[in-house]
Amino acid sequence: MVDLGAARARRGGTEAAGHFDVPLDDEPEPGGVLVDAPPADSKGRRPIIPARLLGWQNFKATVRDIAEDVLHRTGFHAVRAPWYAAQAGFWATVGLFKLIGRQLRWWWLSEQYGLRQRAADDNDPQTWYKLHREVKATRTWRGIVLGGELLALGIGGPIAYAMAPWWVVGLAVAGAVCGLARLGHPEDKPILRPAVVAGRYRRVNPDIILRAYYAAKLGDPDKPNQQISFGSTMSRDATGSGSQVVIDLPYGKTWEHVLNAKGAIASGLDVSVNQVFLTRDPSSHRRHLLFVADRDPLAIPAGKTPLLDGKVRDIWSPVPMGLDERGRKVELSLMWNSVLVGAQPRKGKTFAARLLALYAALDPYVRVIVVDGKMSPDWDKFRLIAHRMVFGPVPNSRDDDPVEHLLEVLREVKAHILEVNDFLSTLSTAECPEGKITRELSRKYPQLAVWLLVMEEFQVYYELDSQEQNKEIAALLSYIMAVGPSAGVVLLSSSQKPSGIGAGDVGRLFNRYRDNHAVRFALKCGNRLVSEAILGGEAYSEGYDASALPNGLDYRGVGYLYGASDDTPTVRTYLADHGDAERILTAARRHRAAAGTLSGAAIGETITRDMRDTLADVRAVFLAGEKGLHWPVIAARLAETLPEHYADITSDAISAQLRDRVPSVNVKVRGEVLRGARLADIDTAIDRRKSA
């Protein structure tokens, strides 16, 4: 059923309507009930006890809902009681004059004037005199009645005021004021406004749906085998937020036809396209579920994040992310996952990613690393708890050498992954039966703690001026993506440019890193290609195109959550602004201080850099009689002889480190000519350094 406006004020059990209000259908029953008749047993008997009262859990939920409704109505009207009293006093005064006017008109019997005028026009004096005598007698009698009323009020009122208890007087005055106010106020200006707005709905029935689908050219009622049919009973959604039914298209019509006709279907239903949701049915390519929301659900904010309570969270439990199109809570499990968030600028991308990171921050046993490629203040407060922080791709006021720091951070993450896997291999099967981290192990052994690596606008680190740095960062990120989740390293990446980055190996590694995220969250995108780059090409074939999400301030933070479950909900994320984030992170720091898990940058530590003499190390790998070596051979020998320092070194990286002192030239070794370094050039560089 579809919302067509706010509820009218209810008075006396009936609904008051303004002069332009048009009643549509009966109000639907609240809750997730069938539009058709409720189910009964084989003899047509309905349940004696309503479903909402059957069972202790249902009974408690029903009582709680009723209590919440009563408390809300009571509070709503209590706050407005002074305004109600002022209005009642004003309209009671108007009502008093209206009552006096009615009494005078009743006494004067003005309605008889027309009869006497008719007798005079007909020249019928006998009738006129008869009517005149009757009106005089009636006025006399009614005058006596009015006089009695005045006498009773004038004498009885003061006596009752003096003798009756105060509460009786109060009730009498209140009743009189309410009665006069009801008489005095206009019908379209009620004093009491409803505390709970119950919308007006148009019933979505099979005829309306058939009309919409035939108007969208998805079938033809007059052609054989081209009729639309229904695969289920029309019913209300379990959340009570809309109506749904399974549709079977005619043979030859496909899921793609439905996707392309979504706007036409919405037009046929006479609703906004944001109220129509289509879900593919895996059992048939011509079958799908149609859900029509009562109102545009994506324009209703999900509200503030529940993380504002500042309580300790558990990374092994799902993260409360927001509400879906039907008002159901959406949760996302971070463990064993990698998450990609993508969108246009200012659509809620950073807020969505930060919301997930804030949850991890509230678990004092999660080590958080933040790499902010866009160098914004959005992540600045994570300094309170983060083990490492990197800002931007170029030196700035917060980071004097961000690229080098990033390389050190990624090497540290890689070393942690290797350490975790090595440590797990030493545990017995009784303690570690599946060969992977468990919640108990992560609490017992500090080296098995869960790590969260945040890569905000990660694409900037694939487009650095130094190709060697690009390649090393790309290689490290690809390794962490491939192996990290199984070792308890959670990746949280975000990007507004998820494609067309880098060239050659860098571009290939970028695509590998982007495509291997297990969970994707796409907010409003500029076009379908960007949406596919975030969600994957298969998502579009299933009907999910983030470029088709609604635009505007009301729809910030709305996106598709793909890959987290069998469903792909349209999520309205909870909000945590800068102030909320600081409040949550302050609480997170307290929890970590109490648990003794603050580390790294959060307590002022910096990465200890082992200042190696690279030139001397390279000279040491030359064997007797060797006049030159290829860069790959040099890199391999360094990794073999000094693995604690050069385990991840590449030929490009070592060449880049020495290029200011040792030229890269063609070197012939065993008949093969490749780029490398000559021993004479290395010795010359060492001698030059000594004499400097």
Secondary structure, DSSP 4 states (H G I P E B T S, - for coil): -EE-SPPPPEETTEE---TT----SPPPPSSS-BSSPPP--TTSPPPSS-GGGSSHHHHHHHHHHHHHHHHHHHHHHHHTHHHHHHHHHHHHHHHHHHHHHHHHHHHHTGGGHHHHHHHHHTT-HHHHHHHHHHHHHHHHHHHHHHHHHHHIIIIIHHHHHHHS-HHHHHHHHHHHHHHHHHHHS-TTS-SSPPSS----EE---HHHHHHHHHHTTS--TTSTT---EESS--EE-TTSSEEEEEEEPPTT--HHHHHHTHHHHHHHHTS-GGGEEEEE-TT-TTEEEEEEESS-GGGS---B-GGGG-----TTS-EEEEE-TTS-EEEE--TT-EEEEE-STTSSHHHHHHHHHHHHHTSTTEEEEEEETT--GGGGGGGGT-SEEEE-SS--SS-SSHHHHHHHHHHHHHHHHHHHHHHHTTS-TTTSTTSS--HHHHHH-GGG-EEEEEEETGGGGGS-S-HHHHHHHHHHHHHHHHHTGGGTEEEEEEES--SS---HHHHHHHHHHHHT-SEEEE-S-SSHHHHHHHH-HHHHHTT--GGGS--SGGGTTEEEEESSSSS--EEEEPB--HHHHHHHHHHHHHHHHHHT---GGGGT--PPP----HHHHHHHTPPTT--EEEHHHHHHHHHHH-HHHHTT--HHHHHHHHTTTS--EEEEETTEEEEEEEHHHHHHHHHHHHH-
